[in-house]
Amino acid sequence: MNWEEEIRKRATERMIYDANSPGWSDTSELTNDVFFLLGETERLRKELDEARKIKFPRHADSEGGWVLDYKFLERLGVTMLRESDHTINMEDIELVLLTLEVSLGHEGVDKYEQ
């Protein structure tokens, strides 16, 4: 059982106990806050997972061995040259972008289970 499941279980048990107790309890409000925060945690996790799904434009027919759209890479190369004195070849640009897709898509996955 992960930490979220444990908190949810304890909060549910407390809510059941409070429901069977006469009168209002401070813990009822706290329990409601806990459920709200658990819901927000789940909502933000989904939002972050969606934000990590970066995909750069693909080359239509993989002609010449390109995975990413050649024109897209060419425009990036021109922009980079304009912003810097350093040149970089398009193969390196493509490699960096493909690596970003993979690494950003998997970043933090194991952190949820701690």
VMD Tcl script that builds the backbone (N, CA, C; Angstrom):
set m [mol new atoms 342]
animate dup $m
set s [atomselect $m all]
$s set {name element resname resid chain x y z} {
  {N N MET 1 A 0.853 -1.167 0.000}
  {CA C MET 1 A 0.000 0.000 0.000}
  {C C MET 1 A 0.908 1.242 0.000}
  {N N ASN 2 A 0.660 2.158 -0.959}
  {CA C ASN 2 A 1.469 3.373 -0.994}
  {C C ASN 2 A 0.929 4.401 0.003}
  {N N TRP 3 A 1.621 5.511 0.132}
  {CA C TRP 3 A 1.253 6.506 1.151}
  {C C TRP 3 A -0.122 7.104 0.906}
  {N N GLU 4 A -0.488 7.299 -0.359}
  {CA C GLU 4 A -1.798 7.875 -0.644}
  {C C GLU 4 A -2.926 6.927 -0.242}
  {N N GLU 5 A -2.748 5.649 -0.536}
  {CA C GLU 5 A -3.763 4.666 -0.159}
  {C C GLU 5 A -3.899 4.585 1.358}
  {N N GLU 6 A -2.772 4.660 2.059}
  {CA C GLU 6 A -2.794 4.607 3.519}
  {C C GLU 6 A -3.526 5.818 4.097}
  {N N ILE 7 A -3.245 7.002 3.568}
  {CA C ILE 7 A -3.923 8.218 4.045}
  {C C ILE 7 A -5.418 8.133 3.753}
  {N N ARG 8 A -5.765 7.697 2.545}
  {CA C ARG 8 A -7.181 7.580 2.166}
  {C C ARG 8 A -7.902 6.591 3.095}
  {N N LYS 9 A -7.249 5.478 3.398}
  {CA C LYS 9 A -7.845 4.471 4.274}
  {C C LYS 9 A -8.086 5.037 5.677}
  {N N ARG 10 A -7.076 5.711 6.211}
  {CA C ARG 10 A -7.211 6.278 7.558}
  {C C ARG 10 A -8.273 7.381 7.597}
  {N N ALA 11 A -8.308 8.217 6.574}
  {CA C ALA 11 A -9.297 9.297 6.528}
  {C C ALA 11 A -10.711 8.725 6.417}
  {N N THR 12 A -10.873 7.659 5.635}
  {CA C THR 12 A -12.187 7.020 5.504}
  {C C THR 12 A -12.622 6.430 6.841}
  {N N GLU 13 A -11.703 5.757 7.529}
  {CA C GLU 13 A -12.024 5.200 8.844}
  {C C GLU 13 A -12.427 6.308 9.815}
  {N N ARG 14 A -11.718 7.443 9.749}
  {CA C ARG 14 A -12.023 8.558 10.652}
  {C C ARG 14 A -13.390 9.160 10.309}
  {N N MET 15 A -13.698 9.246 9.018}
  {CA C MET 15 A -14.981 9.800 8.593}
  {C C MET 15 A -16.128 8.909 9.075}
  {N N ILE 16 A -15.953 7.610 8.987}
  {CA C ILE 16 A -16.977 6.673 9.469}
  {C C ILE 16 A -17.145 6.812 10.978}
  {N N TYR 17 A -16.043 6.936 11.696}
  {CA C TYR 17 A -16.102 7.108 13.145}
  {C C TYR 17 A -16.835 8.401 13.488}
  {N N ASP 18 A -16.482 9.502 12.797}
  {CA C ASP 18 A -17.124 10.790 13.065}
  {C C ASP 18 A -18.614 10.755 12.742}
  {N N ALA 19 A -18.984 10.050 11.693}
  {CA C ALA 19 A -20.399 9.967 11.300}
  {C C ALA 19 A -21.222 9.264 12.369}
  {N N ASN 20 A -20.601 8.370 13.096}
  {CA C ASN 20 A -21.301 7.636 14.146}
  {C C ASN 20 A -21.221 8.323 15.507}
  {N N SER 21 A -20.486 9.439 15.564}
  {CA C SER 21 A -20.356 10.178 16.829}
  {C C SER 21 A -21.351 11.346 16.835}
  {N N PRO 22 A -21.953 11.625 17.979}
  {CA C PRO 22 A -22.900 12.745 18.043}
  {C C PRO 22 A -22.175 14.089 17.958}
  {N N GLY 23 A -22.787 15.049 17.255}
  {CA C GLY 23 A -22.235 16.404 17.196}
  {C C GLY 23 A -21.146 16.574 16.152}
  {N N TRP 24 A -20.776 17.840 15.968}
  {CA C TRP 24 A -19.751 18.182 14.988}
  {C C TRP 24 A -18.370 17.947 15.574}
  {N N SER 25 A -17.443 17.574 14.728}
  {CA C SER 25 A -16.092 17.289 15.198}
  {C C SER 25 A -15.080 18.061 14.348}
  {N N ASP 26 A -14.028 18.557 14.982}
  {CA C ASP 26 A -12.943 19.224 14.250}
  {C C ASP 26 A -12.316 18.274 13.240}
  {N N THR 27 A -12.300 16.997 13.587}
  {CA C THR 27 A -11.664 16.040 12.677}
  {C C THR 27 A -12.471 15.856 11.400}
  {N N SER 28 A -13.766 16.130 11.416}
  {CA C SER 28 A -14.573 16.015 10.199}
  {C C SER 28 A -14.079 16.989 9.140}
  {N N GLU 29 A -13.833 18.217 9.554}
  {CA C GLU 29 A -13.341 19.225 8.623}
  {C C GLU 29 A -11.942 18.857 8.131}
  {N N LEU 30 A -11.109 18.385 9.031}
  {CA C LEU 30 A -9.762 17.970 8.660}
  {C C LEU 30 A -9.808 16.798 7.680}
  {N N THR 31 A -10.704 15.854 7.919}
  {CA C THR 31 A -10.853 14.702 7.025}
  {C C THR 31 A -11.270 15.155 5.636}
  {N N ASN 32 A -12.201 16.096 5.569}
  {CA C ASN 32 A -12.613 16.636 4.265}
  {C C ASN 32 A -11.442 17.300 3.555}
  {N N ASP 33 A -10.611 18.024 4.310}
  {CA C ASP 33 A -9.421 18.654 3.717}
  {C C ASP 33 A -8.460 17.609 3.174}
  {N N VAL 34 A -8.313 16.516 3.899}
  {CA C VAL 34 A -7.428 15.438 3.445}
  {C C VAL 34 A -7.922 14.875 2.109}
  {N N PHE 35 A -9.224 14.617 2.007}
  {CA C PHE 35 A -9.766 14.094 0.751}
  {C C PHE 35 A -9.607 15.097 -0.388}
  {N N PHE 36 A -9.770 16.379 -0.092}
  {CA C PHE 36 A -9.571 17.404 -1.107}
  {C C PHE 36 A -8.119 17.385 -1.596}
  {N N LEU 37 A -7.170 17.325 -0.669}
  {CA C LEU 37 A -5.751 17.327 -1.043}
  {C C LEU 37 A -5.366 16.068 -1.818}
  {N N LEU 38 A -5.938 14.937 -1.450}
  {CA C LEU 38 A -5.674 13.710 -2.215}
  {C C LEU 38 A -6.199 13.850 -3.637}
  {N N GLY 39 A -7.373 14.445 -3.799}
  {CA C GLY 39 A -7.922 14.670 -5.134}
  {C C GLY 39 A -7.064 15.625 -5.946}
  {N N GLU 40 A -6.586 16.679 -5.304}
  {CA C GLU 40 A -5.711 17.639 -5.995}
  {C C GLU 40 A -4.391 16.985 -6.401}
  {N N THR 41 A -3.873 16.133 -5.541}
  {CA C THR 41 A -2.631 15.417 -5.862}
  {C C THR 41 A -2.816 14.590 -7.124}
  {N N GLU 42 A -3.914 13.880 -7.205}
  {CA C GLU 42 A -4.190 13.048 -8.380}
  {C C GLU 42 A -4.390 13.910 -9.630}
  {N N ARG 43 A -5.125 15.006 -9.499}
  {CA C ARG 43 A -5.363 15.897 -10.635}
  {C C ARG 43 A -4.047 16.482 -11.152}
  {N N LEU 44 A -3.184 16.932 -10.244}
  {CA C LEU 44 A -1.907 17.519 -10.640}
  {C C LEU 44 A -0.969 16.477 -11.245}
  {N N ARG 45 A -1.027 15.253 -10.729}
  {CA C ARG 45 A -0.205 14.174 -11.299}
  {C C ARG 45 A -0.594 13.925 -12.757}
  {N N LYS 46 A -1.899 13.878 -13.024}
  {CA C LYS 46 A -2.365 13.658 -14.398}
  {C C LYS 46 A -1.968 14.819 -15.301}
  {N N GLU 47 A -2.092 16.031 -14.776}
  {CA C GLU 47 A -1.724 17.221 -15.553}
  {C C GLU 47 A -0.231 17.208 -15.884}
  {N N LEU 48 A 0.589 16.836 -14.920}
  {CA C LEU 48 A 2.036 16.766 -15.141}
  {C C LEU 48 A 2.382 15.673 -16.147}
  {N N ASP 49 A 1.729 14.530 -16.031}
  {CA C ASP 49 A 1.974 13.443 -16.982}
  {C C ASP 49 A 1.634 13.873 -18.407}
  {N N GLU 50 A 0.546 14.615 -18.579}
  {CA C GLU 50 A 0.176 15.117 -19.907}
  {C C GLU 50 A 1.201 16.125 -20.418}
  {N N ALA 51 A 1.682 16.986 -19.528}
  {CA C ALA 51 A 2.656 18.004 -19.927}
  {C C ALA 51 A 3.972 17.376 -20.362}
  {N N ARG 52 A 4.280 16.200 -19.849}
  {CA C ARG 52 A 5.533 15.527 -20.202}
  {C C ARG 52 A 5.491 14.855 -21.568}
  {N N LYS 53 A 4.323 14.720 -22.147}
  {CA C LYS 53 A 4.193 14.004 -23.421}
  {C C LYS 53 A 4.584 14.906 -24.585}
  {N N ILE 54 A 5.868 15.184 -24.682}
  {CA C ILE 54 A 6.382 16.031 -25.755}
  {C C ILE 54 A 6.659 15.165 -26.973}
  {N N LYS 55 A 6.151 15.601 -28.110}
  {CA C LYS 55 A 6.441 14.933 -29.386}
  {C C LYS 55 A 6.747 16.014 -30.411}
  {N N PHE 56 A 7.905 15.939 -31.004}
  {CA C PHE 56 A 8.279 16.881 -32.043}
  {C C PHE 56 A 7.765 16.381 -33.388}
  {N N PRO 57 A 7.600 17.296 -34.365}
  {CA C PRO 57 A 7.048 16.904 -35.676}
  {C C PRO 57 A 7.885 15.816 -36.345}
  {N N ARG 58 A 7.215 14.803 -36.857}
  {CA C ARG 58 A 7.884 13.670 -37.506}
  {C C ARG 58 A 8.037 13.892 -39.001}
  {N N HIS 59 A 9.089 13.284 -39.547}
  {CA C HIS 59 A 9.317 13.298 -40.989}
  {C C HIS 59 A 8.339 12.301 -41.612}
  {N N ALA 60 A 7.666 12.705 -42.657}
  {CA C ALA 60 A 6.571 11.907 -43.229}
  {C C ALA 60 A 6.985 10.515 -43.676}
  {N N ASP 61 A 8.072 10.405 -44.388}
  {CA C ASP 61 A 8.414 9.099 -44.967}
  {C C ASP 61 A 9.763 8.552 -44.515}
  {N N SER 62 A 10.369 9.169 -43.523}
  {CA C SER 62 A 11.685 8.760 -43.005}
  {C C SER 62 A 12.747 8.719 -44.090}
  {N N GLU 63 A 12.561 9.515 -45.123}
  {CA C GLU 63 A 13.537 9.583 -46.215}
  {C C GLU 63 A 14.859 10.106 -45.676}
  {N N GLY 64 A 15.928 9.458 -46.074}
  {CA C GLY 64 A 17.251 9.885 -45.638}
  {C C GLY 64 A 17.550 9.509 -44.201}
  {N N GLY 65 A 16.707 8.717 -43.587}
  {CA C GLY 65 A 16.947 8.265 -42.218}
  {C C GLY 65 A 16.491 9.239 -41.151}
  {N N TRP 66 A 15.814 10.323 -41.541}
  {CA C TRP 66 A 15.346 11.295 -40.560}
  {C C TRP 66 A 14.111 10.775 -39.828}
  {N N VAL 67 A 14.085 10.979 -38.530}
  {CA C VAL 67 A 12.910 10.639 -37.729}
  {C C VAL 67 A 12.043 11.888 -37.593}
  {N N LEU 68 A 12.687 13.011 -37.258}
  {CA C LEU 68 A 11.962 14.268 -37.111}
  {C C LEU 68 A 11.891 14.992 -38.450}
  {N N ASP 69 A 10.906 15.857 -38.579}
  {CA C ASP 69 A 10.693 16.622 -39.809}
  {C C ASP 69 A 11.940 17.431 -40.155}
  {N N TYR 70 A 12.438 17.231 -41.359}
  {CA C TYR 70 A 13.673 17.858 -41.806}
  {C C TYR 70 A 13.548 19.382 -41.803}
  {N N LYS 71 A 12.439 19.915 -42.279}
  {CA C LYS 71 A 12.235 21.380 -42.328}
  {C C LYS 71 A 12.215 21.962 -40.905}
  {N N PHE 72 A 11.608 21.244 -39.986}
  {CA C PHE 72 A 11.583 21.673 -38.588}
  {C C PHE 72 A 13.008 21.760 -38.042}
  {N N LEU 73 A 13.814 20.726 -38.290}
  {CA C LEU 73 A 15.202 20.712 -37.836}
  {C C LEU 73 A 16.007 21.829 -38.496}
  {N N GLU 74 A 15.746 22.056 -39.761}
  {CA C GLU 74 A 16.437 23.106 -40.497}
  {C C GLU 74 A 16.136 24.486 -39.891}
  {N N ARG 75 A 14.853 24.735 -39.579}
  {CA C ARG 75 A 14.479 26.013 -38.956}
  {C C ARG 75 A 15.141 26.179 -37.593}
  {N N LEU 76 A 15.200 25.102 -36.807}
  {CA C LEU 76 A 15.878 25.169 -35.515}
  {C C LEU 76 A 17.358 25.488 -35.701}
  {N N GLY 77 A 17.977 24.858 -36.681}
  {CA C GLY 77 A 19.397 25.109 -36.957}
  {C C GLY 77 A 19.652 26.558 -37.318}
  {N N VAL 78 A 18.789 27.137 -38.138}
  {CA C VAL 78 A 18.924 28.545 -38.531}
  {C C VAL 78 A 18.758 29.447 -37.306}
  {N N THR 79 A 17.766 29.146 -36.486}
  {CA C THR 79 A 17.528 29.944 -35.277}
  {C C THR 79 A 18.718 29.854 -34.331}
  {N N MET 80 A 19.253 28.668 -34.168}
  {CA C MET 80 A 20.402 28.481 -33.279}
  {C C MET 80 A 21.615 29.248 -33.800}
  {N N LEU 81 A 21.841 29.227 -35.092}
  {CA C LEU 81 A 22.963 29.930 -35.694}
  {C C LEU 81 A 22.805 31.443 -35.501}
  {N N ARG 82 A 21.591 31.928 -35.623}
  {CA C ARG 82 A 21.321 33.354 -35.448}
  {C C ARG 82 A 21.570 33.788 -33.996}
  {N N GLU 83 A 21.304 32.909 -33.032}
  {CA C GLU 83 A 21.426 33.234 -31.612}
  {C C GLU 83 A 22.818 32.988 -31.047}
  {N N SER 84 A 23.664 32.291 -31.808}
  {CA C SER 84 A 24.963 31.900 -31.278}
  {C C SER 84 A 25.999 31.885 -32.388}
  {N N ASP 85 A 27.244 31.952 -31.997}
  {CA C ASP 85 A 28.337 31.856 -32.975}
  {C C ASP 85 A 28.667 30.403 -33.291}
  {N N HIS 86 A 28.107 29.483 -32.516}
  {CA C HIS 86 A 28.416 28.064 -32.691}
  {C C HIS 86 A 27.469 27.430 -33.705}
  {N N THR 87 A 28.009 26.537 -34.480}
  {CA C THR 87 A 27.161 25.786 -35.409}
  {C C THR 87 A 26.967 24.386 -34.842}
  {N N ILE 88 A 25.852 23.793 -35.193}
  {CA C ILE 88 A 25.546 22.429 -34.761}
  {C C ILE 88 A 24.883 21.735 -35.942}
  {N N ASN 89 A 25.248 20.492 -36.162}
  {CA C ASN 89 A 24.654 19.805 -37.317}
  {C C ASN 89 A 23.259 19.290 -36.979}
  {N N MET 90 A 22.489 19.051 -38.005}
  {CA C MET 90 A 21.082 18.677 -37.810}
  {C C MET 90 A 20.938 17.303 -37.167}
  {N N GLU 91 A 21.895 16.416 -37.381}
  {CA C GLU 91 A 21.828 15.109 -36.723}
  {C C GLU 91 A 21.900 15.271 -35.211}
  {N N ASP 92 A 22.752 16.193 -34.747}
  {CA C ASP 92 A 22.868 16.431 -33.307}
  {C C ASP 92 A 21.605 17.075 -32.740}
  {N N ILE 93 A 21.030 17.999 -33.502}
  {CA C ILE 93 A 19.774 18.624 -33.067}
  {C C ILE 93 A 18.702 17.552 -32.916}
  {N N GLU 94 A 18.600 16.677 -33.922}
  {CA C GLU 94 A 17.591 15.614 -33.876}
  {C C GLU 94 A 17.829 14.690 -32.685}
  {N N LEU 95 A 19.074 14.329 -32.447}
  {CA C LEU 95 A 19.402 13.439 -31.337}
  {C C LEU 95 A 18.999 14.054 -29.998}
  {N N VAL 96 A 19.291 15.333 -29.821}
  {CA C VAL 96 A 18.927 16.009 -28.570}
  {C C VAL 96 A 17.409 16.026 -28.396}
  {N N LEU 97 A 16.673 16.350 -29.447}
  {CA C LEU 97 A 15.210 16.428 -29.339}
  {C C LEU 97 A 14.596 15.056 -29.065}
  {N N LEU 98 A 15.087 14.021 -29.716}
  {CA C LEU 98 A 14.561 12.671 -29.470}
  {C C LEU 98 A 14.878 12.221 -28.044}
  {N N THR 99 A 16.053 12.589 -27.561}
  {CA C THR 99 A 16.421 12.265 -26.183}
  {C C THR 99 A 15.517 12.999 -25.196}
  {N N LEU 100 A 15.189 14.254 -25.493}
  {CA C LEU 100 A 14.261 15.006 -24.642}
  {C C LEU 100 A 12.891 14.338 -24.582}
  {N N GLU 101 A 12.403 13.875 -25.714}
  {CA C GLU 101 A 11.106 13.188 -25.725}
  {C C GLU 101 A 11.105 12.016 -24.759}
  {N N VAL 102 A 12.166 11.228 -24.823}
  {CA C VAL 102 A 12.237 10.028 -23.980}
  {C C VAL 102 A 12.440 10.395 -22.514}
  {N N SER 103 A 13.406 11.274 -22.245}
  {CA C SER 103 A 13.729 11.563 -20.848}
  {C C SER 103 A 12.629 12.347 -20.151}
  {N N LEU 104 A 11.995 13.299 -20.823}
  {CA C LEU 104 A 10.912 14.042 -20.185}
  {C C LEU 104 A 9.677 13.173 -20.004}
  {N N GLY 105 A 9.481 12.229 -20.879}
  {CA C GLY 105 A 8.340 11.332 -20.764}
  {C C GLY 105 A 8.444 10.364 -19.612}
  {N N HIS 106 A 9.658 10.137 -19.101}
  {CA C HIS 106 A 9.844 9.179 -18.014}
  {C C HIS 106 A 10.301 9.814 -16.712}
  {N N GLU 107 A 10.591 11.102 -16.726}
  {CA C GLU 107 A 11.094 11.771 -15.536}
  {C C GLU 107 A 10.068 11.708 -14.410}
  {N N GLY 108 A 10.534 11.298 -13.234}
  {CA C GLY 108 A 9.685 11.352 -12.053}
  {C C GLY 108 A 8.712 10.202 -11.883}
  {N N VAL 109 A 8.684 9.242 -12.794}
  {CA C VAL 109 A 7.700 8.160 -12.705}
  {C C VAL 109 A 7.841 7.392 -11.393}
  {N N ASP 110 A 9.054 7.072 -10.998}
  {CA C ASP 110 A 9.256 6.303 -9.769}
  {C C ASP 110 A 9.047 7.134 -8.511}
  {N N LYS 111 A 9.087 8.452 -8.613}
  {CA C LYS 111 A 8.923 9.302 -7.432}
  {C C LYS 111 A 7.539 9.144 -6.822}
  {N N TYR 112 A 6.533 8.774 -7.628}
  {CA C TYR 112 A 5.182 8.633 -7.109}
  {C C TYR 112 A 5.043 7.487 -6.133}
  {N N GLU 113 A 5.876 6.503 -6.248}
  {CA C GLU 113 A 5.727 5.294 -5.436}
  {C C GLU 113 A 6.435 5.407 -4.089}
  {N N GLN 114 A 7.124 6.502 -3.837}
  {CA C GLN 114 A 7.873 6.632 -2.575}
  {C C GLN 114 A 6.957 6.970 -1.426}
}
mol reanalyze $m
mol bondsrecalc $m
mol representation Tube
mol addrep $m
